[in-house]
Amino acid sequence: MWSAWLPVATYAALIFTLSSISSLSPPGDLAYSDKIAHFVEYALLGGLLARAWGRTLAPGRGTRRILLALAMGAAVGALDELFQGTVGRNRSLVDWIADASGVGFGVLLDALSRRGERSPHWLWRRDAANERRGDA
């Protein structure tokens, strides 16, 4: 269990450590680079959370894993935005939306990577064409 949650705790600590730097800004002059940074940062967190819940919950709990990872990731994003206000940085609803969107993307990538772990639906299995023709 520790091997599942240690990366999540370490990465969350990194997020809050970076948030405590009041002069931190993303590199470059790209428009909305701060929102892109939030999205990417939290996509990684979302993937780590989905991985951790996948290792913690019993098999067959995919929906629960996804919902828990989404809720926990969005909560960490909200706490991060609140924390930023205490260290002289701006709190932003738009940043939180970028955070939550990133978490959703990370969880989606994790779910897509796990698709092969369960028995696929007959519509997209390799032998599905044979089954529909009655050859199987």
Secondary structure as UniProt FT lines:
FT   HELIX           2..19
FT   TURN            22..23
FT   TURN            31..32
FT   HELIX           33..56
FT   TURN            59..60
FT   HELIX           62..86
FT   TURN            87..88
FT   HELIX           93..113
FT   HELIX           115..117
FT   TURN            122..124
FT   TURN            126..127
FT   HELIX           128..133
//
